[in-house]
């Protein structure tokens, strides 16, 4: 399998960026990876009908590695709410499997627009940083399963680790931001595992996909991005406990608006 050396460098750099962001903001890096992989795949001539779905699937798979790396760093600082992870995980697995099957039914245009809408919403939440009511707490039992299902479904649709929903959700329920980021990193693994399996299954019999593809998953990109993302995720996690996350979130929100605009233009042009 011959891969363009320039593509190798591009994917390694993307891994550095996505890994650092996964540790810093608990977002899994998918919000950056999906537009970037869509742009690169389009430039390399990947099938227009599959390019966004392949970007989403490959982004999800990389989160398997960034999640483990970043959560290890957060866990050392005692920041992960494992009780919350256990309550949300069942719904997340169901939702992630469901989201991959929904994505299979959507056109490239529709999926790109879905991505743009939810990333714009996430960016707005990050930018506003609205404070919750002091009395609000996390739901229990069925409420957490329902929340997990929503998080998993939307995460699988847009190829993100769920942080774009789970961090605002936990912050809305008065979970401290550093704890919400750390817990979101832990939630990224079940999202990524179930979502990746779902996308491989959904695209197993596709015709005309690039060499090295398993369903919608593009394996060369996964390997190259994972190598550097695992290295840089702990640096992001370390920075999250030292830097002013509020200001960083606003800067990142501006970047997300630009990426959402690109995906919207991609969808409207499809």
Secondary structure, 3 states (H helix, E strand, C coil): CCCCHHHHHHHHHHHHHHHHHHHHHCCCCHHHHHHHHHHHHHHCCCCCCCHHHHHHHHHHHHHHHHHHHHHHHHHHCCCCCHHHHHHHHHHHHHHHHHHHHHHHHCCHHHHHHHHHHHHHHHHHHHHHCCCCCCCCCCCCCHHHHHHHHHHHHHHHHHCCCCHHHHHHHHHHCCCCHHHHHHHHHHHHHHHHHHHHHHHHHHCCCCCCCCCCEECCEEHHHHHHHHHHHHHHHHHHHHHHCCCCHHHHHHHHHHHHHHHHHHHHHHHHHC
